[in-house]
Amino acid sequence: MCRSSERPLDRVMSGLQDLPGWLAEQPADQLGEIIIKAREIIDRTEAMAAEATGRFEKAGGYKADGFTAWSPGYESTENFREAPPPSESRWPTS
């Protein structure tokens, strides 16, 4: 059971542990609503993670932990080139 003294991420992980068993008990023809709700949860989680990542990056967190050290030039976009136009693509179009 979730306790309010637990961190929110711990409560989420606790709930996720219960999810597979609960899903297995649900009738297949009623999974549509559950799938939609799961996608809503994923979308909200991704938005929160993106916001946290932005704050971490802005605070210099990646540089502080050495994350960018493995790839010289990763910090800037000068080493990236744009993809060729579709007409120059190596994949045939038909």
C-alpha positions in Angstrom: 0.0 0.0 0.0 1.2 3.5 -0.7 2.2 5.6 2.2 2.3 9.4 2.1 5.8 9.3 3.6 7.1 7.6 0.5 8.6 9.7 -2.3 6.3 10.1 -5.3 8.6 8.0 -7.5 8.5 5.2 -5.0 4.7 5.3 -4.9 4.6 5.1 -8.7 7.0 2.2 -8.8 5.0 0.4 -6.2 1.8 0.8 -8.3 3.6 -0.4 -11.4 4.6 -3.6 -9.6 0.9 -4.4 -9.1 -0.1 -3.5 -12.7 0.8 -6.7 -14.6 -1.3 -8.9 -12.4 -4.2 -6.6 -12.4 -4.0 -6.2 -16.2 -4.0 -10.0 -16.6 -7.4 -10.1 -14.8 -9.1 -7.6 -17.0 -11.3 -8.8 -19.9 -9.6 -8.4 -23.3 -12.6 -6.6 -24.8 -12.4 -3.9 -22.1 -8.7 -3.0 -22.4 -9.3 0.0 -24.7 -9.9 2.4 -21.9 -7.0 1.0 -19.9 -4.7 1.4 -22.9 -5.8 5.0 -23.3 -5.2 5.7 -19.6 -1.8 4.1 -19.8 -0.8 6.3 -22.7 -2.0 9.4 -20.7 0.3 8.3 -17.9 3.2 7.8 -20.2 2.7 11.2 -21.8 2.6 12.9 -18.4 5.6 11.0 -17.2 7.6 12.0 -20.4 6.6 15.6 -20.0 7.8 15.7 -16.3 11.0 13.9 -17.2 11.7 16.4 -20.0 11.1 19.3 -17.7 13.4 17.8 -15.1 16.0 17.0 -17.7 15.9 20.6 -18.9 16.4 21.9 -15.4 19.2 19.5 -14.8 20.9 20.5 -18.0 20.5 24.2 -17.4 22.0 23.8 -13.9 25.1 22.2 -15.5 24.3 18.8 -14.2 25.6 16.9 -17.3 28.9 18.8 -17.4 29.3 18.3 -13.6 28.8 14.5 -13.9 31.0 14.2 -17.0 28.2 12.9 -19.2 29.3 14.9 -22.3 33.0 13.9 -21.9 32.4 10.6 -23.9 31.6 12.5 -27.1 33.7 15.5 -28.0 31.6 18.2 -29.6 28.3 16.8 -28.2 27.6 20.1 -26.4 27.2 22.0 -29.6 25.3 21.4 -32.9 28.3 22.4 -35.1 29.2 18.7 -35.8 25.7 17.8 -36.9 24.6 18.0 -40.5 21.1 18.1 -41.8 19.7 15.0 -43.5 19.8 15.2 -47.4 16.6 16.1 -49.2 14.4 13.1 -50.1 15.6 13.2 -53.8 19.2 12.7 -52.6 18.2 9.9 -50.3 19.8 6.5 -50.7 16.4 4.8 -50.2 14.4 4.3 -53.4 11.0 6.0 -53.6 8.2 4.6 -55.6 
